[in-house]
Amino acid sequence: MSLAAFQPTHCPADASAKPRRRSRAKPRPPRERGVVTAELRGLGGLVLEQALIDATARPLPSLVQWTRRLAVELGDAASVKVETNRELMHAITAINRRSTADPRPIVALAAA
């Protein structure tokens, strides 16, 4: 069999040269603060289980990212920099306390 049979029929450079159509998807409206805080409390329960198993273990990166996203959505400017499950649990607790003490409207900020 010749090598020509295994050659692609089109060049990938041709595909990238075509203009891409812009998405017509509408941006999501901000979620209600109660919904975001309920999600934060649910995340806190999950992190609490992780901390009870091993408080000194490194938290999962996805849980840290989730915490950061919820903190931004709640308008919490404090960055989440944690090394252990215990620190992540303390960060979630602090975010929840600050969000419940916040006198701003019930609607959360737009997701970043």
C-alpha positions as CSV (number, residue, x, y, z in Angstrom):
1,M,0.0,0.0,0.0
2,S,1.3,3.4,-0.8
3,L,1.8,6.2,1.7
4,A,-0.5,8.5,-0.4
5,A,-3.5,6.4,0.8
6,F,-2.8,7.6,4.4
7,Q,-2.5,11.3,3.6
8,P,-5.4,13.6,4.7
9,T,-7.7,14.9,2.1
10,H,-7.7,18.4,3.4
11,C,-5.1,20.6,5.1
12,P,-5.9,21.7,8.7
13,A,-4.6,25.2,7.8
14,D,-7.6,25.6,5.5
15,A,-10.0,24.9,8.3
16,S,-8.5,27.7,10.5
17,A,-8.6,30.2,7.6
18,K,-12.4,30.1,7.5
19,P,-14.1,32.9,9.6
20,R,-15.9,31.6,12.6
21,R,-19.5,32.7,13.2
22,R,-20.0,34.4,16.5
23,S,-22.2,32.7,19.1
24,R,-25.7,33.9,19.4
25,A,-26.0,32.6,22.9
26,K,-27.2,35.2,25.4
27,P,-25.2,35.8,28.5
28,R,-26.7,34.2,31.6
29,P,-28.3,36.7,34.0
30,P,-26.8,36.8,37.5
31,R,-28.1,34.2,39.9
32,E,-29.9,35.1,43.1
33,R,-27.7,35.4,46.1
34,G,-29.7,32.8,48.0
35,V,-29.0,30.2,45.3
36,V,-25.3,31.0,45.3
37,T,-25.1,30.8,49.1
38,A,-27.0,27.5,49.1
39,E,-24.4,26.2,46.6
40,L,-21.6,27.5,48.8
41,R,-23.1,25.7,51.8
42,G,-23.4,22.5,49.8
43,L,-19.8,22.8,48.8
44,G,-18.9,23.4,52.5
45,G,-20.5,20.1,53.4
46,L,-18.4,18.3,50.8
47,V,-15.2,20.0,51.9
48,L,-16.1,19.2,55.6
49,E,-16.3,15.5,54.7
50,Q,-12.9,15.8,53.0
51,A,-11.5,17.6,56.0
52,L,-12.8,15.0,58.4
53,I,-11.1,12.3,56.5
54,D,-7.7,14.1,56.3
55,A,-7.6,17.7,57.4
56,T,-3.9,18.2,56.3
57,A,-4.4,16.8,52.8
58,R,-4.2,19.0,49.8
59,P,-7.7,19.9,48.6
60,L,-8.9,18.9,45.1
61,P,-8.1,21.7,42.6
62,S,-11.7,21.5,41.3
63,L,-13.1,22.3,44.8
64,V,-10.7,25.3,45.1
65,Q,-11.8,26.6,41.7
66,W,-15.4,26.1,42.6
67,T,-14.9,28.1,45.8
68,R,-13.2,30.9,43.9
69,R,-16.0,31.1,41.4
70,L,-18.6,31.3,44.1
71,A,-16.6,33.9,46.0
72,V,-16.4,36.1,42.9
73,E,-20.1,35.6,42.3
74,L,-20.9,36.7,45.8
75,G,-18.6,39.8,45.4
76,D,-16.0,38.6,47.9
77,A,-12.7,40.2,47.0
78,A,-10.7,38.0,49.3
79,S,-8.7,35.5,47.2
80,V,-8.9,31.8,48.1
81,K,-5.3,30.6,48.7
82,V,-5.4,27.4,50.6
83,E,-3.0,24.5,51.1
84,T,-5.1,22.0,53.2
85,N,-8.7,20.9,53.4
86,R,-8.9,22.6,56.8
87,E,-7.9,25.9,55.3
88,L,-10.4,25.5,52.5
89,M,-13.2,24.8,55.0
90,H,-12.2,28.0,56.9
91,A,-12.2,30.0,53.7
92,I,-15.7,28.7,52.8
93,T,-17.0,29.6,56.3
94,A,-15.5,33.1,56.0
95,I,-17.0,33.7,52.6
96,N,-20.4,32.5,53.9
97,R,-20.2,34.8,56.9
98,R,-19.3,37.8,54.8
99,S,-22.0,37.1,52.3
100,T,-24.7,36.9,54.9
101,A,-23.6,40.1,56.5
102,D,-23.5,41.9,53.1
103,P,-26.3,44.4,52.8
104,R,-26.3,44.5,49.0
105,P,-29.3,43.3,47.0
106,I,-30.3,39.7,46.8
107,V,-29.0,39.3,43.2
108,A,-25.5,38.0,43.0
109,L,-22.8,39.4,40.7
110,A,-22.5,38.2,37.1
111,A,-20.3,35.2,36.8
112,A,-16.8,36.0,35.6
